[in-house]
Amino acid sequence: MKRAGPLRRVSEWSRGGGGLAELLSPGGEPSRVVPSPDSGHLVLQRGGRLLAFQRLSGTGTELRRSWEPPPSREAPVGLLFPHSPRAAGGWVLAVVWERGRTELWRLAAGWQPLRALELCQGGRARVAAVCCQGERLVWCEERPPSDVHPDAGKGAFRFCVCARALEVEEQGVRLGPVSIVLHNSPEYRVLAAPRHVFMLPASPGGTAAAKFLLVWHPEEARLTLAAPSAGVVRSKVLQASSESDFRKLLLSSVGLLSALAPLDVHSCTVSDRGALLLVSTEGAVSMVEADGTQRHVFDLEGPPLAQENTVQLKTFGSTLACMVAGVLYLVDLNSGRLIEKKILNMKEVHFLESPGEEDSIQLLTQTGIYSLGFSSPEDSSRAEPCLVEMVFEEACRYYQRRSLSSSKLTVEKLKKGGAFQAPVALAAILQHSLHQKQKPARGLQDTYAKLLSTMSLELQSYLSLELLKSCVVAAPESEVESYCEELVEQEVSRVLHSDIDKDNLAYLNSVFASFPKAAWKATRSCLQLQQNGDGLVVARATPEVWKKVLGGPQQQEEVGQNGVVPLFELICASFLRFKPKWLPGFVEQTQQYVGLSWAYSSKEGPEGRVPLYKRALGVLARKSKRSEVDDEMELELLLCSQRPKAVLQALHLLIRLKRWQRVVEVAEKFSKLSPLLNKEIFTTLLAEFAQHRELDPYVDTLWPLCPAELTASDILTVVLQHLPRTQGDPVPFSSEGNQLTVGLLKPLLQRVVQRPCVQHEMYSDALQSPTFPPPAPPREHKNPQKAAGGDAPQPPVARTSSPSALAQGDTV
């Protein structure tokens, strides 16, 4: 980790003379410092007084020497350096006054006025805030109502955000037309980034307008409404002037904004990378990106910040410098860790760039300019890696939850105690592995060496992942996408091979939401999804990965109100976005795996509560816009399940859409699954046949589907129940030609009547036997009485129905 060196004086100046020390003296209204694009000159403002000076010498020339505006005159509201590559010297200074008057100055043998322009169109307009984005000026102006038509209902919504092109050339200055970004709005502070403009509410409060910030993207003509604590609320393309009405924008999102808390912003600035840095009154420093996402960076020490407290913020590469009440905080933006905390004997401090010096910042104070450099520690092995510290922190939380003692366990106690060997062993292995490429490896205990051989693959994966993350941070913009895809693939694969608990599931949701395309490619790779020669989707994932993807009732129960959805739904949403034709095949593959892995209707399986096809249909139903493609997708999902209720639902959907050819194809295919489904399908189609004549061309295909147990009376009953109702008395010969006639039903009735009866088939074997009834089997009877004087049983007496046998028996 970087370490800050001592302060070094770069230049100094006396307190008297040029007025520079007077403008930088503590107390009163805070001063403002704006460096020129080449960092060679600085412009200072305090109240209505302006001073420009050369950076190295410390002597300068005032733009308006000792100018103190009277109460009736306007005050300067902006010191800007518009992008002017065609101007002599490469840059000009624009001073914007409160009533819209803009003065352009350039440095050529001293400061010389170039031209004065009127920024606002109305004479009564007042500029509240202004910024410069390239060759475009963006400002927020107040337009008070006229005396003739006062509009008391507007109240605070009398401001307007405008933009105007400003091109400075050698021949002169050209001011473009005014374009309205937002009208009927409250007062906003405008902060420019290279590709977008942040708009923050100027006055905090409990109103709905103080609950969000706006991001304007000029190149896309798009306005993003974002609440940093809740993410993006809405993004809207401004295609017409009516769509830039703030009150209409507010009304369209009032339901979402009602549950949000007001913004807590004490200070703000824009970083070098175009992100917005915010400091809350509690001292929390966070970073808001152009898409509305927020990341917490650091927490300042001390009590809550008051309104009179001044906070200076500036980023230098990956380092954040923050000055509060004479305390300088240097924070690593990537990890959020404090690099160093310095107490300075200075109250009024401004951050400056260090031209030509990397890892260095400069401080502008009342006595001069000071430089503060960064240096790496001489022996990097002495400083424990962040990963080792995380091991002990996680071990503290783990052992504290399992401990019965009330005393708090700290990292220092864990390192010195000796009772817990697991974190000590893991820390030793990590230190050995992380430093073996930099210096000769230190000796490990034999037990640790065995554990190291077991963890070698995991450590190698971790090191490659960390290397990839560093490549993403340092890569140019053209290569970031490819690095992100590889990073997301490794992360998705890692989570799929671990236990998917609530935290991992929320992490996967954030990955799929932030990198949808990369997450889709990672899913295809992990599941080994591909299309075979027959056009069918094949997934060759391992059983462990299948179980993580499908989840179960436990994973479905962990879904909370924060929008976290199970992994199966995430993958289905990716299919719908990038490869919708593959979704039915994927659902069919999952059902086949479920049938092989879990018993039917098992409560432990993923279909214990909601079938998979219904979960996929739920993802489809959450789409904002419905189209014919979605109807076809719903049909395919219902049919691929092969469940009787789903097939009948798909059949009714096709009937409602009047796709009769597809109706007949589905009936012919799925009637073979079961006799009960065959009967339901045929009865449904017979009812439709009785109502209209759309199925007449398909009777040759429909009548063979008639179940064997249906009789002619059953068919006539179904037909009579579904005949369309006619107004008035029915006539024997209708001119409409859409009524059902006996002639149309005759082929079906003849087919049923000529078919052998089912009961005859049941007794056909008995009717065709040679003898009827069959002969009775021979019966034997045992004599219960035993012969006297012997154990041998008496032989049975044979009985017959012949008369001669009876006579012989009688005589005996």
Summary of the structure (lengths in Angstrom):
residues: 812
radius of gyration: 42.2
end to end distance: 124.9
largest distance: 164.7
contacts: 2224
relative contact order: 0.04
helix: 36%
strand: 23%
